[in-house]
């Protein structure tokens, strides 16, 4: 995934230069997907309301929509460390996909997209998240996190499983 150097205004009119925090070719990439028995529009609408994200993303404490496509994120690790960053929505296709990138100065540089694709020939939607991140300490930070039991791919899959449970049943199983 290449980090965009030009940002499309997410409502579609003009383009402007941005300072992405994660440069092309940097970071650790991960991708996970889950099929949810809801329409792409329903899932997109739930995800697009950024305040919903901490309901299923276990390490995200809060997401605040600051307007103009900018949001503020607060994450707490299982070891009690808190990280914060601002992110810019760089592409928004209602019912189809969202893309973002963290802004310069982020504690955790990241960029990614989430796609909402109807299941071919059946009900439901495939929700696919693709992202790159670079934690403090770069590759050494990733290695240390793994040694301490942090597994971002596993956590992302668990987050998507919680999203599925919320949208299909209204609750997260214990």
C-alpha positions in Angstrom: 0.0 0.0 0.0 1.5 3.3 -1.0 0.9 6.4 1.2 -0.7 9.1 -0.8 1.1 12.3 -1.2 -1.9 14.2 -2.4 -5.1 14.0 -0.5 -8.4 14.1 -2.2 -10.7 16.2 -0.2 -13.0 13.4 1.1 -16.1 15.2 -0.1 -14.5 15.2 -3.5 -13.7 18.7 -4.7 -10.1 19.8 -4.4 -6.7 18.2 -3.7 -4.1 19.5 -1.3 -0.7 18.3 -0.1 -0.4 16.6 3.2 2.4 15.5 5.5 1.8 11.8 6.0 3.4 10.3 9.1 4.1 6.9 7.5 6.3 7.1 4.4 5.9 4.7 1.5 7.8 1.5 2.1 7.9 1.9 5.8 6.0 0.1 8.6 4.5 -3.3 9.2 1.6 -4.3 7.0 -1.3 -6.5 8.1 -4.6 -7.5 6.5 -7.6 -9.3 7.9 -11.2 -9.8 6.8 -14.5 -11.1 8.1 -17.9 -11.8 6.6 -20.8 -10.1 8.3 -24.5 -10.8 7.7 -25.4 -7.1 7.1 -25.4 -4.9 4.0 -22.3 -2.8 3.1 -24.3 0.4 3.8 -25.2 -0.7 7.3 -21.6 -1.7 8.2 -20.1 1.4 6.5 -22.5 3.7 8.5 -21.6 2.0 11.8 -17.9 2.2 11.1 -18.1 5.8 9.7 -19.4 7.0 13.0 -15.9 6.9 14.5 -17.1 7.0 18.1 -18.3 3.4 17.5 -14.8 2.1 16.9 -13.8 1.7 20.6 -16.9 -0.6 21.0 -15.1 -3.4 19.1 -11.5 -2.3 18.9 -10.1 -3.5 22.3 -7.1 -1.2 22.5 -8.8 2.0 21.3 -10.0 4.0 24.3 -11.6 6.8 22.3 -11.9 8.3 18.8 -13.1 11.9 18.5 -14.3 13.3 15.2 -12.8 16.8 15.0 -14.4 17.7 11.7 -12.9 18.3 8.3 -11.9 14.7 8.0 -9.6 14.8 11.1 -10.0 12.5 14.1 -8.1 12.1 17.3 -7.3 8.6 18.6 -6.3 7.4 22.0 -5.0 3.8 22.4 -4.0 1.9 25.5 -1.8 -1.2 25.3 -2.3 -4.3 27.4 0.7 -3.1 29.4 -0.9 0.3 30.2 1.0 2.5 27.9 -1.1 5.2 26.2 -0.6 6.5 22.6 -2.4 9.3 20.8 -2.5 10.6 17.3 -4.5 12.6 14.8 -5.6 11.0 11.5 -7.0 12.4 8.3 -9.6 10.6 6.2 -8.1 10.6 2.7 -10.8 8.7 0.9 -14.5 8.1 1.7 -16.8 6.2 -0.6 -20.0 5.6 1.2 -21.0 2.0 1.4 -17.7 0.9 -0.2 -14.6 2.0 1.6 -12.7 4.4 3.9 -8.9 5.3 3.8 -6.9 7.2 6.4 -3.4 8.2 7.4 -2.1 9.5 10.7 -0.7 13.0 10.7 2.8 14.1 11.4 3.7 13.8 15.1 1.6 10.6 15.7 2.7 8.3 18.5 1.9 5.4 16.3 2.3 6.2 12.6 -0.4 4.4 10.6 -2.3 4.3 7.3 -4.9 2.0 5.9 -8.3 1.3 4.4 -11.4 -0.7 5.2 -13.5 -2.1 2.3 -17.1 -3.2 2.5 -17.7 -5.7 -0.4 -21.1 -7.5 -0.9 -20.8 -11.3 -0.8 -21.1 -12.6 -4.4 -24.3 -14.6 -4.8 -25.4 -14.4 -1.2 -26.3 -12.2 1.7 -23.7 -10.4 3.7 -20.6 -8.3 3.3 -16.9 -9.0 3.4 -15.2 -6.4 5.6 -11.5 -6.2 4.8 -9.0 -4.0 6.8 -5.6 -3.4 5.3 -3.2 -1.2 7.3 0.4 -0.4 7.9 1.8 0.9 11.2 5.1 1.9 12.6 5.1 1.9 16.4 7.6 3.8 18.5 11.0 2.1 18.1 10.2 1.0 14.5 11.1 -2.7 13.8 12.6 -3.1 17.2 9.3 -1.8 18.7 7.4 -4.5 16.7 9.8 -7.2 17.9 9.5 -6.1 21.6 5.7 -6.0 21.3 5.7 -9.6 20.0 8.1 -10.7 22.8 5.7 -9.1 25.3 2.8 -11.0 23.9 1.3 -8.3 21.7 0.1 -9.7 18.4 -1.5 -7.0 16.2 -2.8 -9.4 13.5 -4.5 -11.6 16.2 -5.9 -8.4 17.8 -7.2 -7.1 14.5 -9.0 -10.4 13.9 -10.5 -10.4 17.4 -11.7 -6.8 16.8 -13.4 -7.8 13.5 -15.0 -10.8 15.3 -16.4 -8.3 17.9 -17.6 -6.1 15.1 -19.4 -9.1 13.6 -21.0 -10.0 16.9 -22.2 -6.4 17.5 -23.7 -6.0 14.1 -25.3 -9.4 13.9 -26.5 -9.9 17.5 -26.3 -6.5 19.1 -23.8 -7.7 21.7 -20.4 -9.0 22.2 -20.3 -12.6 23.5 -18.5 -13.1 26.9 
